Amino acid sequence: MTNAFPFKAGPSYAHLLRMTDGRGLFEHADHDIPRRDQGYCVDDVARALLVTLLEAEPTPEVAYLTETYLGFLEDAVEADGTVHNRMDENGRWTDVASCGDWWGRAVRAFGVATVRAPLPSTRERAMRAFFGVSAQRSPDLHAMTFAASGAAEFILGTAHALGTPPPAGAVRLVRDAVAMIPTAPAGSVWPWPEPRLRYSNGSIPEMLILAGRALGEPEITDRGLALLTFLLDIETDGGHLSVTGSDGRGPGEAGPQFDQQPIEVASLAKACAQAFETTGDSGWLKGLWLAWEWFLGDNDSRTPMIDHETGAGFDGLTPKGRNENRGAESTLAALTTCQLAHRILAPQSRVTSGARR
């Protein structure tokens, strides 16, 4: 492990600012130039709001991004709580509002903003939006996972902090998502709740860990920790992360897969950070170290996946290196992992990297 922290004062938001205009965050880039003609999407804006909210020392520029992203998400919500995802470069929604992944990510962003937004007026706006969108449900596990994580963080940051009973609607959402994840039989060789690993897989154990905390039911947290152990075992090879490729991974499929997506690495980083903060077990820091070092270049192609000067993330790891485009999703994955590295890893002794196994 390199124990490298090139951002002495935290991550750079230069590329994120470049990708953002007064309306929202552009989805794609040609190298480091925003592809304005490709428009915006709620999936990315919701992720971006989480990044700006988790910045420990927000600058005026970061505060501007927070308000821009929250306004975009508010505009995406229909009266029934469904959410649009795609907006064209002229500010027109081009899809029918529904409850795909973007709905789940919006729920999470509103829930976290209710807890973490710096201004009371911003927190109030986020709470109103959260109650509207959290009444909906999705048939997709990943969408429900994102939404339930937001509901759990809402419960932990509001009701628990104030010593008041959690809102029934938030509790129902968390329980409905947990119910979609069956408990694997003891000794199962494939305990994962889906036939194949798909994308952002760490989000599933992260949600269970959060849900157990929010509901006061440690057995749910334990299920999340077990799934995270399984995922790390599958996605670690030769002392570095070798994550599931863009086509997914099923039982018995081994070896390096491509293209590897930064969002998968960031989801592992978030799950390991949540596991550490929930249990206090420093062994979970090993997974966070591996995620950070994947971005620094300790990966299957020995290629750095983050631009230290601008905070940009590269769009995918290939057998021959990296995709040089620096779109929103990959940049946000890099920034998320960098934030966690600075907040959690930087203060830790290097002995923690010997960790869990």
C-alpha positions in Angstrom: 0.0 0.0 0.0 1.2 3.5 -0.9 -0.2 5.4 2.1 -0.4 8.4 -0.4 -2.6 11.4 0.2 -1.8 13.8 -2.7 -4.6 16.2 -1.7 -3.1 17.9 1.3 -6.3 20.0 1.9 -8.8 17.5 0.6 -10.0 16.8 -2.9 -10.1 19.3 -5.7 -13.6 20.2 -7.0 -12.2 22.0 -10.1 -13.5 19.4 -12.6 -16.9 19.2 -10.8 -17.3 22.9 -11.1 -16.3 22.8 -14.7 -19.0 20.1 -15.4 -21.7 22.2 -13.7 -23.6 25.2 -14.9 -26.4 27.2 -13.3 -28.9 24.4 -14.0 -27.2 21.2 -13.0 -24.3 18.7 -13.6 -23.6 17.6 -17.2 -23.5 13.8 -17.4 -20.7 13.2 -19.9 -17.4 14.6 -20.9 -15.1 14.4 -23.9 -11.8 14.0 -22.1 -12.3 16.9 -19.6 -14.7 19.0 -21.7 -18.4 18.8 -20.7 -20.7 17.2 -23.3 -23.4 19.8 -23.0 -25.4 18.2 -25.9 -25.8 15.0 -23.7 -27.7 16.9 -21.0 -28.1 16.1 -17.3 -29.4 13.3 -15.2 -30.8 13.0 -11.7 -28.6 9.9 -11.1 -25.5 12.0 -11.2 -26.9 15.2 -9.6 -28.1 13.2 -6.6 -24.7 11.6 -6.2 -23.1 15.1 -6.6 -25.3 16.5 -3.8 -24.0 13.8 -1.4 -20.4 14.7 -2.3 -20.9 18.4 -1.6 -22.8 17.7 1.6 -20.0 15.5 2.9 -17.3 18.1 2.3 -15.9 18.9 5.8 -15.0 22.5 5.0 -17.2 23.7 2.2 -16.0 26.7 0.2 -18.4 29.2 -1.3 -18.0 27.3 -4.6 -19.1 24.1 -2.9 -22.0 25.8 -1.2 -23.1 27.1 -4.6 -22.9 23.5 -6.0 -25.1 22.3 -3.1 -27.8 24.8 -3.8 -27.7 24.2 -7.6 -28.0 20.4 -7.2 -30.8 20.6 -4.6 -32.8 22.9 -6.9 -32.3 20.5 -9.8 -33.5 17.5 -7.8 -36.5 19.4 -6.5 -37.5 20.2 -10.1 -37.3 16.6 -11.0 -40.0 15.5 -8.5 -43.6 15.1 -9.6 -46.6 15.6 -7.2 -47.0 11.9 -6.7 -43.4 11.4 -5.6 -42.1 9.9 -8.9 -38.9 11.4 -10.3 -37.7 12.3 -13.8 -34.1 11.3 -14.7 -33.1 13.0 -17.9 -33.0 16.6 -18.9 -31.7 18.0 -22.2 -29.3 20.9 -22.6 -32.2 23.3 -22.9 -33.7 22.3 -19.5 -36.6 20.1 -20.7 -37.3 16.8 -19.1 -37.2 14.1 -21.8 -38.5 11.1 -19.9 -41.6 10.0 -17.9 -41.2 10.3 -14.2 -40.9 6.9 -12.5 -39.0 5.0 -9.7 -35.8 3.8 -11.2 -32.4 4.1 -9.7 -32.6 7.9 -9.9 -35.7 7.9 -7.7 -33.7 5.9 -5.1 -30.7 8.2 -5.4 -32.9 11.3 -5.0 -34.5 9.9 -1.9 -31.1 9.3 -0.4 -29.9 12.8 -1.4 -32.9 14.5 0.2 -32.6 12.4 3.3 -28.9 13.3 3.8 -29.5 17.0 2.9 -32.2 17.1 5.7 -29.4 16.1 8.1 -26.3 17.7 6.7 -27.2 20.8 4.7 -25.6 23.8 6.3 -28.6 26.2 6.1 -31.9 25.6 7.9 -33.8 26.7 4.9 -32.0 24.1 2.8 -32.7 21.4 5.3 -36.4 22.3 5.4 -36.6 22.1 1.6 -34.9 18.8 1.6 -37.2 17.4 4.2 -40.3 18.4 2.3 -38.9 16.7 -0.8 -37.9 13.6 1.2 -41.4 13.1 2.5 -42.8 13.3 -1.0 -40.5 10.9 -2.7 -40.1 8.4 0.1 -43.8 7.4 -0.1 -43.1 5.7 -3.5 -41.7 2.3 -4.0 -39.6 0.6 -6.7 -39.6 -3.1 -7.8 -35.8 -2.9 -8.3 -33.5 -3.9 -5.5 -30.9 -1.3 -6.2 -33.3 1.6 -6.4 -34.8 0.5 -3.1 -31.4 0.1 -1.6 -30.4 3.7 -2.5 -33.7 5.0 -1.1 -33.6 3.0 2.1 -30.0 4.2 2.8 -31.4 7.8 2.6 -34.3 6.9 4.9 -31.9 5.3 7.4 -29.6 8.3 7.4 -32.7 10.5 7.8 -33.7 8.5 10.9 -30.2 8.5 12.4 -29.7 12.2 11.8 -33.1 13.5 12.9 -35.1 11.2 15.2 -32.2 9.5 16.9 -30.3 12.8 17.3 -33.3 14.5 18.8 -34.4 11.5 20.9 -37.8 11.4 19.2 -39.6 8.4 17.5 -38.6 8.1 13.9 -41.2 9.0 11.2 -43.3 5.9 10.4 -42.9 6.5 6.6 -39.1 6.4 6.8 -39.2 3.2 8.9 -41.6 1.5 6.4 -39.3 2.3 3.6 -36.3 0.9 5.3 -38.2 -2.3 6.3 -39.6 -2.7 2.8 -36.0 -2.6 1.3 -34.6 -5.0 3.9 -37.5 -7.4 3.1 -36.3 -7.6 -0.5 -33.0 -9.2 0.6 -33.4 -12.8 1.6 -31.2 -14.3 4.3 -28.9 -16.9 2.6 -28.9 -20.4 3.9 -26.0 -21.2 6.2 -23.0 -22.3 4.2 -24.3 -21.0 0.9 -21.5 -20.6 -1.7 -23.4 -17.7 -3.3 -25.1 -15.7 -0.5 -25.6 -12.6 -2.7 -29.3 -11.6 -3.0 -29.1 -11.5 -6.9 -28.0 -14.2 -9.4 -25.1 -12.0 -10.5 -23.2 -9.1 -9.2 -24.3 -6.0 -11.1 -23.1 -2.5 -10.3 -22.5 -0.4 -7.2 -22.7 -3.7 -5.4 -21.4 -2.3 -2.1 -24.6 -0.3 -1.8 -26.5 -3.4 -0.7 -24.4 -4.2 2.4 -24.0 -0.5 3.2 -27.8 -0.2 3.3 -28.2 -3.2 5.6 -25.5 -1.9 8.0 -27.3 1.5 8.1 -30.7 -0.1 8.4 -29.7 -2.2 11.4 -28.5 1.0 13.1 -31.5 3.0 12.3 -34.0 0.3 13.3 -32.0 -0.8 16.4 -31.8 -4.3 15.0 -28.1 -5.5 15.0 -29.0 -8.7 13.2 -29.7 -6.7 10.1 -26.3 -5.0 10.4 -24.7 -8.4 10.8 -26.3 -9.5 7.5 -24.7 -6.5 5.8 -21.3 -7.2 7.3 -21.5 -10.8 6.1 -22.4 -9.7 2.5 -19.6 -7.1 2.6 -17.1 -9.8 3.6 -18.3 -11.9 0.7 -18.1 -9.0 -1.8 -14.5 -8.1 -0.7 -13.4 -11.7 -1.0 -14.7 -11.9 -4.6 -13.5 -8.4 -5.7 -9.9 -8.7 -4.2 -7.1 -10.4 -6.1 -3.4 -10.4 -5.5 -3.6 -7.8 -2.8 -5.6 -5.2 -4.8 -9.2 -4.7 -5.9 -10.2 -6.5 -9.0 -13.8 -5.4 -9.2 -16.7 -6.7 -11.2 -16.7 -5.6 -14.8 -19.4 -3.9 -16.7 -21.0 -7.2 -17.8 -21.5 -8.4 -14.2 -20.1 -11.4 -12.4 -21.8 -14.7 -11.5 -20.9 -17.7 -9.4 -17.6 -19.3 -10.5 -16.5 -16.4 -12.7 -13.0 -15.4 -11.6 -10.1 -13.4 -12.9 -9.8 -9.8 -14.0 -13.0 -8.3 -15.6 -13.3 -5.2 -17.7 -14.4 -2.5 -18.1 -14.2 -1.8 -14.4 -16.3 1.1 -13.3 -15.2 3.6 -10.6 -18.7 3.6 -9.1 -18.2 -0.1 -8.0 -15.0 0.9 -6.1 -16.7 3.9 -4.5 -19.6 1.7 -3.3 -17.1 -0.6 -1.6 -15.3 2.3 0.0 -18.6 3.7 1.4 -19.6 0.2 2.7 -16.3 -0.3 4.4 -16.4 3.1 5.9 -19.9 2.5 7.2 -18.8 -0.9 8.6 -15.9 0.7 10.4 -17.9 3.6 11.9 -20.7 1.2 13.0 -18.5 -1.5 14.6 -15.3 0.3 15.5 -13.4 -2.6 14.0 -10.4 -1.2 12.3 -10.1 -4.3 10.2 -12.7 -2.8 7.8 -10.3 0.0 7.0 -8.4 -2.5 4.7 -11.2 -2.4 2.2 -11.2 1.4 2.3 -7.5 1.5 1.7 -7.8 -0.9 -1.2 -10.5 1.3 -2.8 -8.4 4.5 -2.4 -5.4 2.8 -3.8 -7.4 1.4 -6.8 -7.8 5.1 -7.8 -4.2 5.8 -7.2 -3.2 3.0 -9.6 -3.0 -0.2 -7.6 -5.5 -2.0 -9.9 -5.5 -4.7 -12.6 -4.0 -2.3 -15.3 -1.7 -0.4 -12.9 -3.2 2.9 -14.0 -4.2 5.9 -11.9 -7.9 6.6 -12.1 -8.0 10.1 -10.6 -6.6 13.4 -11.7 -5.0 14.8 -8.6 -5.0 18.4 -9.8 -8.7 18.7 -10.7 -10.4 15.8 -8.8 -11.6 14.3 -12.1 -12.2 10.5 -12.3 -11.7 8.5 -15.4 -14.6 6.7 -16.9 -13.4 3.1 -16.9 -10.5 0.8 -16.4 -9.7 -1.3 -19.5 -7.1 -4.1 -20.0 -4.8 -1.5 -21.7 -5.3 1.4 -19.3 -8.2 3.8 -18.8 -10.9 5.6 -20.7 -9.7 9.2 -20.9 -13.1 10.7 -20.6 -14.0 12.2 -17.2 -17.7 12.1 -16.8 -19.8 13.0 -13.8 -20.3 9.5 -12.4 -16.6 8.6 -12.4 -15.6 12.0 -11.0 -18.1 11.7 -8.2 -16.9 8.1 -7.4 -13.3 9.4 -7.2 -14.3 12.4 -5.0 -16.3 10.2 -2.7 -13.5 7.8 -2.1 -11.0 10.7 -1.7 -13.3 12.3 0.9 -13.5 9.0 2.9 -9.8 8.5 2.7 -9.1 11.9 4.1 -11.7 11.8 6.8 -11.1 8.2 8.0 -7.8 6.9 6.8 -5.5 9.9 7.0 -5.7 10.1 10.9 -5.2 6.3 11.2 -2.0 4.5 12.0 -0.5 2.5 9.2 -1.0 -0.7 11.3 -4.7 -0.6 10.5 -3.9 -1.6 6.9 -2.9 -5.1 8.0 -6.4 -5.6 8.9 -9.3 -7.9 8.8 -8.2 -11.3 7.5 
